[in-house]
Amino acid sequence: MSVKSCIAITLIFIVTKSTQDAVFTHALIYQYETLTEKGELWLYHNPKTGNILFVPEDEMIDYVIADTLGNYYFFGDNGHGEKVATLQQIDWVTGELHENSPKSDHLITFEPIAENKVIKNAEAINQNIICKGFKMIYNKTAGQQNIFFTENIPINSYQVYGFNRLQGDIRLPIPQLDMIGILSEKQLVTHIESDVFKLELVAYEYNPYQIILKKYK
């Protein structure tokens, strides 16, 4: 079976049969700050299918949708005025579960932080989001950072981190948001704090986003 045929078949599970659109009911909203800039990252989530949508600021790529099998579907222009869908696959998304993470090794030492962070008014899941923290100390280089994560959001975090493993120019604007092999699939990063970078998940909320995919071949 050709790659194009595989994309066409799998898209049946992404879009609704009646309207050929994709609906994402919830949004992950991150804010980040470096020494030179501030920004926001929005990722849209469909809790029923598990699919995650990223809308990059790119002239050629309109949307990227990640499914729970590690497939990343690119919707955009092929340079000839044609709207097309292409596919990349990230194997780590469906790898073995990493239980009891994070774990210290010869590269990184993890020290638990006693006080949790709490993201309040999490209306999407009707409860506050509890975030556990660890200090990450790099054993081979001088440096450390604090990270916090939650298991309260029903999402495969490796789908999020997988956007930063894609080939080509399309990545998340936050390269630090990649904890594959460090945290488990159930542990979504909510905060990163260092001397040069700060990241904060400010909301996981009901914020619907719908896209029409009929024009992409």
PyMOL commands that place a pseudoatom at each C-alpha (Angstrom):
pseudoatom trace, name=CA, resn=MET, resi=1, chain=A, elem=C, hetatm=0, pos=[0.000, 0.000, 0.000]
pseudoatom trace, name=CA, resn=SER, resi=2, chain=A, elem=C, hetatm=0, pos=[1.366, 3.441, -0.898]
pseudoatom trace, name=CA, resn=VAL, resi=3, chain=A, elem=C, hetatm=0, pos=[2.063, 6.168, 1.672]
pseudoatom trace, name=CA, resn=LYS, resi=4, chain=A, elem=C, hetatm=0, pos=[-0.671, 8.292, 0.049]
pseudoatom trace, name=CA, resn=SER, resi=5, chain=A, elem=C, hetatm=0, pos=[-3.185, 5.465, 0.484]
pseudoatom trace, name=CA, resn=CYS, resi=6, chain=A, elem=C, hetatm=0, pos=[-2.197, 5.028, 4.126]
pseudoatom trace, name=CA, resn=ILE, resi=7, chain=A, elem=C, hetatm=0, pos=[-2.721, 8.749, 4.742]
pseudoatom trace, name=CA, resn=ALA, resi=8, chain=A, elem=C, hetatm=0, pos=[-6.136, 8.658, 3.092]
pseudoatom trace, name=CA, resn=ILE, resi=9, chain=A, elem=C, hetatm=0, pos=[-7.261, 5.666, 5.166]
pseudoatom trace, name=CA, resn=THR, resi=10, chain=A, elem=C, hetatm=0, pos=[-6.013, 7.060, 8.452]
pseudoatom trace, name=CA, resn=LEU, resi=11, chain=A, elem=C, hetatm=0, pos=[-7.587, 10.449, 7.835]
pseudoatom trace, name=CA, resn=ILE, resi=12, chain=A, elem=C, hetatm=0, pos=[-10.962, 8.732, 8.126]
pseudoatom trace, name=CA, resn=PHE, resi=13, chain=A, elem=C, hetatm=0, pos=[-10.248, 8.425, 11.833]
pseudoatom trace, name=CA, resn=ILE, resi=14, chain=A, elem=C, hetatm=0, pos=[-9.208, 12.084, 12.143]
pseudoatom trace, name=CA, resn=VAL, resi=15, chain=A, elem=C, hetatm=0, pos=[-12.111, 13.760, 10.371]
pseudoatom trace, name=CA, resn=THR, resi=16, chain=A, elem=C, hetatm=0, pos=[-15.851, 13.356, 10.690]
pseudoatom trace, name=CA, resn=LYS, resi=17, chain=A, elem=C, hetatm=0, pos=[-17.452, 11.573, 7.750]
pseudoatom trace, name=CA, resn=SER, resi=18, chain=A, elem=C, hetatm=0, pos=[-20.207, 14.136, 7.263]
pseudoatom trace, name=CA, resn=THR, resi=19, chain=A, elem=C, hetatm=0, pos=[-18.210, 17.361, 7.156]
pseudoatom trace, name=CA, resn=GLN, resi=20, chain=A, elem=C, hetatm=0, pos=[-14.617, 16.188, 6.623]
pseudoatom trace, name=CA, resn=ASP, resi=21, chain=A, elem=C, hetatm=0, pos=[-13.433, 18.455, 9.381]
pseudoatom trace, name=CA, resn=ALA, resi=22, chain=A, elem=C, hetatm=0, pos=[-11.455, 17.927, 12.558]
pseudoatom trace, name=CA, resn=VAL, resi=23, chain=A, elem=C, hetatm=0, pos=[-12.660, 19.240, 15.894]
pseudoatom trace, name=CA, resn=PHE, resi=24, chain=A, elem=C, hetatm=0, pos=[-10.479, 19.869, 18.934]
pseudoatom trace, name=CA, resn=THR, resi=25, chain=A, elem=C, hetatm=0, pos=[-12.399, 20.802, 22.041]
pseudoatom trace, name=CA, resn=HIS, resi=26, chain=A, elem=C, hetatm=0, pos=[-9.611, 21.717, 24.480]
pseudoatom trace, name=CA, resn=ALA, resi=27, chain=A, elem=C, hetatm=0, pos=[-6.459, 23.812, 24.469]
pseudoatom trace, name=CA, resn=LEU, resi=28, chain=A, elem=C, hetatm=0, pos=[-3.127, 23.550, 26.250]
pseudoatom trace, name=CA, resn=ILE, resi=29, chain=A, elem=C, hetatm=0, pos=[-1.833, 27.090, 26.698]
pseudoatom trace, name=CA, resn=TYR, resi=30, chain=A, elem=C, hetatm=0, pos=[1.823, 27.636, 27.565]
pseudoatom trace, name=CA, resn=GLN, resi=31, chain=A, elem=C, hetatm=0, pos=[3.667, 30.877, 28.197]
pseudoatom trace, name=CA, resn=TYR, resi=32, chain=A, elem=C, hetatm=0, pos=[7.442, 31.013, 27.911]
pseudoatom trace, name=CA, resn=GLU, resi=33, chain=A, elem=C, hetatm=0, pos=[10.217, 33.541, 28.400]
pseudoatom trace, name=CA, resn=THR, resi=34, chain=A, elem=C, hetatm=0, pos=[13.883, 33.598, 27.377]
pseudoatom trace, name=CA, resn=LEU, resi=35, chain=A, elem=C, hetatm=0, pos=[16.477, 36.304, 27.917]
pseudoatom trace, name=CA, resn=THR, resi=36, chain=A, elem=C, hetatm=0, pos=[15.353, 37.990, 24.699]
pseudoatom trace, name=CA, resn=GLU, resi=37, chain=A, elem=C, hetatm=0, pos=[11.697, 37.157, 24.055]
pseudoatom trace, name=CA, resn=LYS, resi=38, chain=A, elem=C, hetatm=0, pos=[8.332, 36.144, 25.453]
pseudoatom trace, name=CA, resn=GLY, resi=39, chain=A, elem=C, hetatm=0, pos=[5.689, 34.057, 23.748]
pseudoatom trace, name=CA, resn=GLU, resi=40, chain=A, elem=C, hetatm=0, pos=[2.763, 31.671, 23.928]
pseudoatom trace, name=CA, resn=LEU, resi=41, chain=A, elem=C, hetatm=0, pos=[2.192, 28.193, 22.575]
pseudoatom trace, name=CA, resn=TRP, resi=42, chain=A, elem=C, hetatm=0, pos=[-1.292, 26.815, 21.947]
pseudoatom trace, name=CA, resn=LEU, resi=43, chain=A, elem=C, hetatm=0, pos=[-1.871, 23.127, 21.296]
pseudoatom trace, name=CA, resn=TYR, resi=44, chain=A, elem=C, hetatm=0, pos=[-5.398, 21.838, 20.682]
pseudoatom trace, name=CA, resn=HIS, resi=45, chain=A, elem=C, hetatm=0, pos=[-6.571, 18.478, 21.999]
pseudoatom trace, name=CA, resn=ASN, resi=46, chain=A, elem=C, hetatm=0, pos=[-9.453, 16.133, 21.307]
pseudoatom trace, name=CA, resn=PRO, resi=47, chain=A, elem=C, hetatm=0, pos=[-9.814, 14.022, 24.472]
pseudoatom trace, name=CA, resn=LYS, resi=48, chain=A, elem=C, hetatm=0, pos=[-12.059, 11.485, 22.701]
pseudoatom trace, name=CA, resn=THR, resi=49, chain=A, elem=C, hetatm=0, pos=[-9.604, 10.618, 19.915]
pseudoatom trace, name=CA, resn=GLY, resi=50, chain=A, elem=C, hetatm=0, pos=[-6.401, 11.695, 21.639]
pseudoatom trace, name=CA, resn=ASN, resi=51, chain=A, elem=C, hetatm=0, pos=[-5.380, 13.751, 18.600]
pseudoatom trace, name=CA, resn=ILE, resi=52, chain=A, elem=C, hetatm=0, pos=[-3.345, 16.944, 19.117]
pseudoatom trace, name=CA, resn=LEU, resi=53, chain=A, elem=C, hetatm=0, pos=[-3.256, 19.909, 16.724]
pseudoatom trace, name=CA, resn=PHE, resi=54, chain=A, elem=C, hetatm=0, pos=[-0.355, 22.315, 16.250]
pseudoatom trace, name=CA, resn=VAL, resi=55, chain=A, elem=C, hetatm=0, pos=[-0.838, 25.408, 14.069]
pseudoatom trace, name=CA, resn=PRO, resi=56, chain=A, elem=C, hetatm=0, pos=[2.660, 26.574, 13.077]
pseudoatom trace, name=CA, resn=GLU, resi=57, chain=A, elem=C, hetatm=0, pos=[3.529, 30.048, 11.872]
pseudoatom trace, name=CA, resn=ASP, resi=58, chain=A, elem=C, hetatm=0, pos=[4.662, 28.824, 8.463]
pseudoatom trace, name=CA, resn=GLU, resi=59, chain=A, elem=C, hetatm=0, pos=[3.908, 29.860, 4.881]
pseudoatom trace, name=CA, resn=MET, resi=60, chain=A, elem=C, hetatm=0, pos=[3.691, 26.295, 3.569]
pseudoatom trace, name=CA, resn=ILE, resi=61, chain=A, elem=C, hetatm=0, pos=[2.292, 24.236, 6.460]
pseudoatom trace, name=CA, resn=ASP, resi=62, chain=A, elem=C, hetatm=0, pos=[-1.165, 25.085, 7.773]
pseudoatom trace, name=CA, resn=TYR, resi=63, chain=A, elem=C, hetatm=0, pos=[-1.642, 22.365, 10.385]
pseudoatom trace, name=CA, resn=VAL, resi=64, chain=A, elem=C, hetatm=0, pos=[0.078, 19.377, 11.960]
pseudoatom trace, name=CA, resn=ILE, resi=65, chain=A, elem=C, hetatm=0, pos=[-2.043, 16.726, 13.679]
pseudoatom trace, name=CA, resn=ALA, resi=66, chain=A, elem=C, hetatm=0, pos=[-0.496, 14.074, 15.920]
pseudoatom trace, name=CA, resn=ASP, resi=67, chain=A, elem=C, hetatm=0, pos=[-2.438, 10.890, 16.620]
pseudoatom trace, name=CA, resn=THR, resi=68, chain=A, elem=C, hetatm=0, pos=[-1.895, 8.368, 19.406]
pseudoatom trace, name=CA, resn=LEU, resi=69, chain=A, elem=C, hetatm=0, pos=[-0.020, 5.967, 17.107]
pseudoatom trace, name=CA, resn=GLY, resi=70, chain=A, elem=C, hetatm=0, pos=[2.849, 8.386, 16.539]
pseudoatom trace, name=CA, resn=ASN, resi=71, chain=A, elem=C, hetatm=0, pos=[1.634, 9.605, 13.140]
pseudoatom trace, name=CA, resn=TYR, resi=72, chain=A, elem=C, hetatm=0, pos=[2.116, 13.310, 12.402]
pseudoatom trace, name=CA, resn=TYR, resi=73, chain=A, elem=C, hetatm=0, pos=[0.003, 14.568, 9.504]
pseudoatom trace, name=CA, resn=PHE, resi=74, chain=A, elem=C, hetatm=0, pos=[1.111, 17.734, 7.743]
pseudoatom trace, name=CA, resn=PHE, resi=75, chain=A, elem=C, hetatm=0, pos=[-1.516, 19.771, 5.889]
pseudoatom trace, name=CA, resn=GLY, resi=76, chain=A, elem=C, hetatm=0, pos=[-0.270, 22.500, 3.601]
pseudoatom trace, name=CA, resn=ASP, resi=77, chain=A, elem=C, hetatm=0, pos=[0.901, 23.635, 0.177]
pseudoatom trace, name=CA, resn=ASN, resi=78, chain=A, elem=C, hetatm=0, pos=[3.327, 21.564, -1.916]
pseudoatom trace, name=CA, resn=GLY, resi=79, chain=A, elem=C, hetatm=0, pos=[4.841, 24.605, -3.583]
pseudoatom trace, name=CA, resn=HIS, resi=80, chain=A, elem=C, hetatm=0, pos=[2.763, 24.181, -6.746]
pseudoatom trace, name=CA, resn=GLY, resi=81, chain=A, elem=C, hetatm=0, pos=[-0.455, 25.650, -5.434]
pseudoatom trace, name=CA, resn=GLU, resi=82, chain=A, elem=C, hetatm=0, pos=[-1.841, 22.253, -4.411]
pseudoatom trace, name=CA, resn=LYS, resi=83, chain=A, elem=C, hetatm=0, pos=[-3.159, 21.496, -0.927]
pseudoatom trace, name=CA, resn=VAL, resi=84, chain=A, elem=C, hetatm=0, pos=[-1.710, 18.156, 0.208]
pseudoatom trace, name=CA, resn=ALA, resi=85, chain=A, elem=C, hetatm=0, pos=[-1.377, 15.941, 3.276]
pseudoatom trace, name=CA, resn=THR, resi=86, chain=A, elem=C, hetatm=0, pos=[1.930, 14.251, 4.128]
pseudoatom trace, name=CA, resn=LEU, resi=87, chain=A, elem=C, hetatm=0, pos=[3.013, 11.988, 6.949]
pseudoatom trace, name=CA, resn=GLN, resi=88, chain=A, elem=C, hetatm=0, pos=[5.866, 11.518, 9.387]
pseudoatom trace, name=CA, resn=GLN, resi=89, chain=A, elem=C, hetatm=0, pos=[6.018, 8.950, 12.160]
pseudoatom trace, name=CA, resn=ILE, resi=90, chain=A, elem=C, hetatm=0, pos=[7.692, 9.255, 15.554]
pseudoatom trace, name=CA, resn=ASP, resi=91, chain=A, elem=C, hetatm=0, pos=[8.274, 5.781, 16.989]
pseudoatom trace, name=CA, resn=TRP, resi=92, chain=A, elem=C, hetatm=0, pos=[8.841, 6.958, 20.563]
pseudoatom trace, name=CA, resn=VAL, resi=93, chain=A, elem=C, hetatm=0, pos=[5.191, 7.976, 20.957]
pseudoatom trace, name=CA, resn=THR, resi=94, chain=A, elem=C, hetatm=0, pos=[4.051, 4.341, 21.131]
pseudoatom trace, name=CA, resn=GLY, resi=95, chain=A, elem=C, hetatm=0, pos=[7.097, 2.894, 22.895]
pseudoatom trace, name=CA, resn=GLU, resi=96, chain=A, elem=C, hetatm=0, pos=[7.173, 1.127, 26.238]
pseudoatom trace, name=CA, resn=LEU, resi=97, chain=A, elem=C, hetatm=0, pos=[5.748, 2.925, 29.232]
pseudoatom trace, name=CA, resn=HIS, resi=98, chain=A, elem=C, hetatm=0, pos=[8.343, 4.586, 31.431]
pseudoatom trace, name=CA, resn=GLU, resi=99, chain=A, elem=C, hetatm=0, pos=[7.054, 3.928, 34.917]
pseudoatom trace, name=CA, resn=ASN, resi=100, chain=A, elem=C, hetatm=0, pos=[8.500, 5.507, 38.062]
pseudoatom trace, name=CA, resn=SER, resi=101, chain=A, elem=C, hetatm=0, pos=[9.953, 8.428, 36.154]
pseudoatom trace, name=CA, resn=PRO, resi=102, chain=A, elem=C, hetatm=0, pos=[12.013, 10.502, 36.441]
pseudoatom trace, name=CA, resn=LYS, resi=103, chain=A, elem=C, hetatm=0, pos=[15.082, 8.454, 37.329]
pseudoatom trace, name=CA, resn=SER, resi=104, chain=A, elem=C, hetatm=0, pos=[18.601, 9.663, 38.007]
pseudoatom trace, name=CA, resn=ASP, resi=105, chain=A, elem=C, hetatm=0, pos=[21.436, 8.314, 35.868]
pseudoatom trace, name=CA, resn=HIS, resi=106, chain=A, elem=C, hetatm=0, pos=[25.049, 9.188, 35.034]
pseudoatom trace, name=CA, resn=LEU, resi=107, chain=A, elem=C, hetatm=0, pos=[23.909, 12.248, 33.069]
pseudoatom trace, name=CA, resn=ILE, resi=108, chain=A, elem=C, hetatm=0, pos=[21.177, 13.753, 35.261]
pseudoatom trace, name=CA, resn=THR, resi=109, chain=A, elem=C, hetatm=0, pos=[20.418, 13.679, 38.975]
pseudoatom trace, name=CA, resn=PHE, resi=110, chain=A, elem=C, hetatm=0, pos=[16.827, 14.319, 40.020]
pseudoatom trace, name=CA, resn=GLU, resi=111, chain=A, elem=C, hetatm=0, pos=[16.031, 15.753, 43.441]
pseudoatom trace, name=CA, resn=PRO, resi=112, chain=A, elem=C, hetatm=0, pos=[12.343, 16.066, 44.438]
pseudoatom trace, name=CA, resn=ILE, resi=113, chain=A, elem=C, hetatm=0, pos=[10.973, 19.503, 45.269]
pseudoatom trace, name=CA, resn=ALA, resi=114, chain=A, elem=C, hetatm=0, pos=[8.810, 19.381, 48.388]
pseudoatom trace, name=CA, resn=GLU, resi=115, chain=A, elem=C, hetatm=0, pos=[6.165, 21.925, 47.385]
pseudoatom trace, name=CA, resn=ASN, resi=116, chain=A, elem=C, hetatm=0, pos=[3.837, 21.244, 44.461]
pseudoatom trace, name=CA, resn=LYS, resi=117, chain=A, elem=C, hetatm=0, pos=[2.579, 23.870, 42.054]
pseudoatom trace, name=CA, resn=VAL, resi=118, chain=A, elem=C, hetatm=0, pos=[-1.161, 24.148, 41.429]
pseudoatom trace, name=CA, resn=ILE, resi=119, chain=A, elem=C, hetatm=0, pos=[-2.875, 25.397, 38.279]
pseudoatom trace, name=CA, resn=LYS, resi=120, chain=A, elem=C, hetatm=0, pos=[-6.226, 26.632, 39.542]
pseudoatom trace, name=CA, resn=ASN, resi=121, chain=A, elem=C, hetatm=0, pos=[-9.649, 26.885, 37.899]
pseudoatom trace, name=CA, resn=ALA, resi=122, chain=A, elem=C, hetatm=0, pos=[-8.991, 24.043, 35.498]
pseudoatom trace, name=CA, resn=GLU, resi=123, chain=A, elem=C, hetatm=0, pos=[-12.542, 24.049, 34.182]
pseudoatom trace, name=CA, resn=ALA, resi=124, chain=A, elem=C, hetatm=0, pos=[-11.785, 21.512, 31.441]
pseudoatom trace, name=CA, resn=ILE, resi=125, chain=A, elem=C, hetatm=0, pos=[-11.296, 18.669, 33.918]
pseudoatom trace, name=CA, resn=ASN, resi=126, chain=A, elem=C, hetatm=0, pos=[-13.274, 20.106, 36.846]
pseudoatom trace, name=CA, resn=GLN, resi=127, chain=A, elem=C, hetatm=0, pos=[-10.343, 20.104, 39.226]
pseudoatom trace, name=CA, resn=ASN, resi=128, chain=A, elem=C, hetatm=0, pos=[-7.112, 21.892, 39.977]
pseudoatom trace, name=CA, resn=ILE, resi=129, chain=A, elem=C, hetatm=0, pos=[-4.027, 20.591, 38.190]
pseudoatom trace, name=CA, resn=ILE, resi=130, chain=A, elem=C, hetatm=0, pos=[-1.412, 19.357, 40.660]
pseudoatom trace, name=CA, resn=CYS, resi=131, chain=A, elem=C, hetatm=0, pos=[2.179, 19.648, 39.432]
pseudoatom trace, name=CA, resn=LYS, resi=132, chain=A, elem=C, hetatm=0, pos=[5.034, 17.700, 41.034]
pseudoatom trace, name=CA, resn=GLY, resi=133, chain=A, elem=C, hetatm=0, pos=[8.504, 19.167, 40.851]
pseudoatom trace, name=CA, resn=PHE, resi=134, chain=A, elem=C, hetatm=0, pos=[12.088, 17.957, 40.548]
pseudoatom trace, name=CA, resn=LYS, resi=135, chain=A, elem=C, hetatm=0, pos=[15.421, 19.695, 40.359]
pseudoatom trace, name=CA, resn=MET, resi=136, chain=A, elem=C, hetatm=0, pos=[17.390, 18.443, 37.329]
pseudoatom trace, name=CA, resn=ILE, resi=137, chain=A, elem=C, hetatm=0, pos=[21.142, 18.609, 37.959]
pseudoatom trace, name=CA, resn=TYR, resi=138, chain=A, elem=C, hetatm=0, pos=[23.368, 17.947, 34.951]
pseudoatom trace, name=CA, resn=ASN, resi=139, chain=A, elem=C, hetatm=0, pos=[26.267, 15.764, 36.021]
pseudoatom trace, name=CA, resn=LYS, resi=140, chain=A, elem=C, hetatm=0, pos=[28.525, 16.284, 33.002]
pseudoatom trace, name=CA, resn=THR, resi=141, chain=A, elem=C, hetatm=0, pos=[28.085, 20.043, 32.613]
pseudoatom trace, name=CA, resn=ALA, resi=142, chain=A, elem=C, hetatm=0, pos=[27.530, 22.977, 34.937]
pseudoatom trace, name=CA, resn=GLY, resi=143, chain=A, elem=C, hetatm=0, pos=[23.841, 23.703, 35.076]
pseudoatom trace, name=CA, resn=GLN, resi=144, chain=A, elem=C, hetatm=0, pos=[20.476, 22.812, 36.535]
pseudoatom trace, name=CA, resn=GLN, resi=145, chain=A, elem=C, hetatm=0, pos=[16.792, 23.573, 36.148]
pseudoatom trace, name=CA, resn=ASN, resi=146, chain=A, elem=C, hetatm=0, pos=[13.539, 22.870, 37.930]
pseudoatom trace, name=CA, resn=ILE, resi=147, chain=A, elem=C, hetatm=0, pos=[10.815, 20.989, 36.114]
pseudoatom trace, name=CA, resn=PHE, resi=148, chain=A, elem=C, hetatm=0, pos=[7.218, 20.347, 37.139]
pseudoatom trace, name=CA, resn=PHE, resi=149, chain=A, elem=C, hetatm=0, pos=[4.792, 17.918, 35.565]
pseudoatom trace, name=CA, resn=THR, resi=150, chain=A, elem=C, hetatm=0, pos=[1.230, 16.724, 36.009]
pseudoatom trace, name=CA, resn=GLU, resi=151, chain=A, elem=C, hetatm=0, pos=[-0.588, 13.450, 35.566]
pseudoatom trace, name=CA, resn=ASN, resi=152, chain=A, elem=C, hetatm=0, pos=[-4.019, 15.113, 35.916]
pseudoatom trace, name=CA, resn=ILE, resi=153, chain=A, elem=C, hetatm=0, pos=[-4.466, 15.891, 32.208]
pseudoatom trace, name=CA, resn=PRO, resi=154, chain=A, elem=C, hetatm=0, pos=[-5.652, 12.912, 30.093]
pseudoatom trace, name=CA, resn=ILE, resi=155, chain=A, elem=C, hetatm=0, pos=[-3.056, 13.244, 27.346]
pseudoatom trace, name=CA, resn=ASN, resi=156, chain=A, elem=C, hetatm=0, pos=[-0.098, 11.285, 25.972]
pseudoatom trace, name=CA, resn=SER, resi=157, chain=A, elem=C, hetatm=0, pos=[2.686, 13.774, 26.636]
pseudoatom trace, name=CA, resn=TYR, resi=158, chain=A, elem=C, hetatm=0, pos=[4.954, 12.015, 24.120]
pseudoatom trace, name=CA, resn=GLN, resi=159, chain=A, elem=C, hetatm=0, pos=[2.661, 13.262, 21.355]
pseudoatom trace, name=CA, resn=VAL, resi=160, chain=A, elem=C, hetatm=0, pos=[3.462, 16.791, 22.519]
pseudoatom trace, name=CA, resn=TYR, resi=161, chain=A, elem=C, hetatm=0, pos=[7.194, 16.149, 22.818]
pseudoatom trace, name=CA, resn=GLY, resi=162, chain=A, elem=C, hetatm=0, pos=[7.174, 14.372, 19.449]
pseudoatom trace, name=CA, resn=PHE, resi=163, chain=A, elem=C, hetatm=0, pos=[6.569, 17.665, 17.643]
pseudoatom trace, name=CA, resn=ASN, resi=164, chain=A, elem=C, hetatm=0, pos=[10.170, 18.523, 18.539]
pseudoatom trace, name=CA, resn=ARG, resi=165, chain=A, elem=C, hetatm=0, pos=[11.436, 15.272, 16.981]
pseudoatom trace, name=CA, resn=LEU, resi=166, chain=A, elem=C, hetatm=0, pos=[10.000, 15.953, 13.520]
pseudoatom trace, name=CA, resn=GLN, resi=167, chain=A, elem=C, hetatm=0, pos=[12.286, 16.153, 10.507]
pseudoatom trace, name=CA, resn=GLY, resi=168, chain=A, elem=C, hetatm=0, pos=[12.406, 19.486, 8.714]
pseudoatom trace, name=CA, resn=ASP, resi=169, chain=A, elem=C, hetatm=0, pos=[11.713, 23.019, 9.881]
pseudoatom trace, name=CA, resn=ILE, resi=170, chain=A, elem=C, hetatm=0, pos=[8.400, 22.465, 11.673]
pseudoatom trace, name=CA, resn=ARG, resi=171, chain=A, elem=C, hetatm=0, pos=[8.991, 22.271, 15.419]
pseudoatom trace, name=CA, resn=LEU, resi=172, chain=A, elem=C, hetatm=0, pos=[7.434, 23.768, 18.507]
pseudoatom trace, name=CA, resn=PRO, resi=173, chain=A, elem=C, hetatm=0, pos=[8.767, 27.252, 19.353]
pseudoatom trace, name=CA, resn=ILE, resi=174, chain=A, elem=C, hetatm=0, pos=[9.926, 25.730, 22.657]
pseudoatom trace, name=CA, resn=PRO, resi=175, chain=A, elem=C, hetatm=0, pos=[12.773, 23.226, 22.024]
pseudoatom trace, name=CA, resn=GLN, resi=176, chain=A, elem=C, hetatm=0, pos=[12.978, 22.535, 25.767]
pseudoatom trace, name=CA, resn=LEU, resi=177, chain=A, elem=C, hetatm=0, pos=[9.542, 20.887, 25.586]
pseudoatom trace, name=CA, resn=ASP, resi=178, chain=A, elem=C, hetatm=0, pos=[10.962, 17.433, 24.877]
pseudoatom trace, name=CA, resn=MET, resi=179, chain=A, elem=C, hetatm=0, pos=[11.092, 14.983, 27.760]
pseudoatom trace, name=CA, resn=ILE, resi=180, chain=A, elem=C, hetatm=0, pos=[10.907, 11.691, 25.854]
pseudoatom trace, name=CA, resn=GLY, resi=181, chain=A, elem=C, hetatm=0, pos=[12.811, 9.096, 27.872]
pseudoatom trace, name=CA, resn=ILE, resi=182, chain=A, elem=C, hetatm=0, pos=[13.040, 11.419, 30.887]
pseudoatom trace, name=CA, resn=LEU, resi=183, chain=A, elem=C, hetatm=0, pos=[9.415, 11.595, 31.991]
pseudoatom trace, name=CA, resn=SER, resi=184, chain=A, elem=C, hetatm=0, pos=[6.709, 9.031, 31.301]
pseudoatom trace, name=CA, resn=GLU, resi=185, chain=A, elem=C, hetatm=0, pos=[3.957, 9.316, 28.710]
pseudoatom trace, name=CA, resn=LYS, resi=186, chain=A, elem=C, hetatm=0, pos=[1.519, 10.235, 31.481]
pseudoatom trace, name=CA, resn=GLN, resi=187, chain=A, elem=C, hetatm=0, pos=[3.674, 13.077, 32.816]
pseudoatom trace, name=CA, resn=LEU, resi=188, chain=A, elem=C, hetatm=0, pos=[3.094, 16.344, 30.977]
pseudoatom trace, name=CA, resn=VAL, resi=189, chain=A, elem=C, hetatm=0, pos=[5.558, 19.151, 31.631]
pseudoatom trace, name=CA, resn=THR, resi=190, chain=A, elem=C, hetatm=0, pos=[3.854, 22.190, 33.150]
pseudoatom trace, name=CA, resn=HIS, resi=191, chain=A, elem=C, hetatm=0, pos=[6.798, 24.327, 34.264]
pseudoatom trace, name=CA, resn=ILE, resi=192, chain=A, elem=C, hetatm=0, pos=[10.487, 24.677, 33.476]
pseudoatom trace, name=CA, resn=GLU, resi=193, chain=A, elem=C, hetatm=0, pos=[12.570, 27.168, 35.451]
pseudoatom trace, name=CA, resn=SER, resi=194, chain=A, elem=C, hetatm=0, pos=[16.221, 28.085, 34.908]
pseudoatom trace, name=CA, resn=ASP, resi=195, chain=A, elem=C, hetatm=0, pos=[18.378, 31.205, 34.860]
pseudoatom trace, name=CA, resn=VAL, resi=196, chain=A, elem=C, hetatm=0, pos=[17.786, 31.678, 31.125]
pseudoatom trace, name=CA, resn=PHE, resi=197, chain=A, elem=C, hetatm=0, pos=[14.386, 30.158, 30.447]
pseudoatom trace, name=CA, resn=LYS, resi=198, chain=A, elem=C, hetatm=0, pos=[10.938, 29.925, 32.007]
pseudoatom trace, name=CA, resn=LEU, resi=199, chain=A, elem=C, hetatm=0, pos=[7.930, 27.894, 30.868]
pseudoatom trace, name=CA, resn=GLU, resi=200, chain=A, elem=C, hetatm=0, pos=[4.489, 27.748, 32.430]
pseudoatom trace, name=CA, resn=LEU, resi=201, chain=A, elem=C, hetatm=0, pos=[1.298, 25.919, 31.526]
pseudoatom trace, name=CA, resn=VAL, resi=202, chain=A, elem=C, hetatm=0, pos=[-1.321, 28.542, 32.284]
pseudoatom trace, name=CA, resn=ALA, resi=203, chain=A, elem=C, hetatm=0, pos=[-4.420, 26.560, 31.278]
pseudoatom trace, name=CA, resn=TYR, resi=204, chain=A, elem=C, hetatm=0, pos=[-5.914, 23.359, 29.968]
pseudoatom trace, name=CA, resn=GLU, resi=205, chain=A, elem=C, hetatm=0, pos=[-9.362, 24.569, 29.072]
pseudoatom trace, name=CA, resn=TYR, resi=206, chain=A, elem=C, hetatm=0, pos=[-12.413, 24.116, 26.888]
pseudoatom trace, name=CA, resn=ASN, resi=207, chain=A, elem=C, hetatm=0, pos=[-11.545, 26.189, 23.825]
pseudoatom trace, name=CA, resn=PRO, resi=208, chain=A, elem=C, hetatm=0, pos=[-12.878, 24.562, 20.616]
pseudoatom trace, name=CA, resn=TYR, resi=209, chain=A, elem=C, hetatm=0, pos=[-10.953, 24.737, 17.349]
pseudoatom trace, name=CA, resn=GLN, resi=210, chain=A, elem=C, hetatm=0, pos=[-12.262, 23.308, 14.084]
pseudoatom trace, name=CA, resn=ILE, resi=211, chain=A, elem=C, hetatm=0, pos=[-10.426, 22.888, 10.796]
pseudoatom trace, name=CA, resn=ILE, resi=212, chain=A, elem=C, hetatm=0, pos=[-11.690, 21.855, 7.352]
pseudoatom trace, name=CA, resn=LEU, resi=213, chain=A, elem=C, hetatm=0, pos=[-9.538, 19.176, 5.724]
pseudoatom trace, name=CA, resn=LYS, resi=214, chain=A, elem=C, hetatm=0, pos=[-11.597, 18.432, 2.617]
pseudoatom trace, name=CA, resn=LYS, resi=215, chain=A, elem=C, hetatm=0, pos=[-9.309, 20.464, 0.335]
pseudoatom trace, name=CA, resn=TYR, resi=216, chain=A, elem=C, hetatm=0, pos=[-6.178, 18.514, 1.242]
pseudoatom trace, name=CA, resn=LYS, resi=217, chain=A, elem=C, hetatm=0, pos=[-5.407, 15.554, -1.013]
for i in range(1, 217): cmd.bond("trace and resi %d" % i, "trace and resi %d" % (i + 1))
show_as sticks, trace
zoom trace
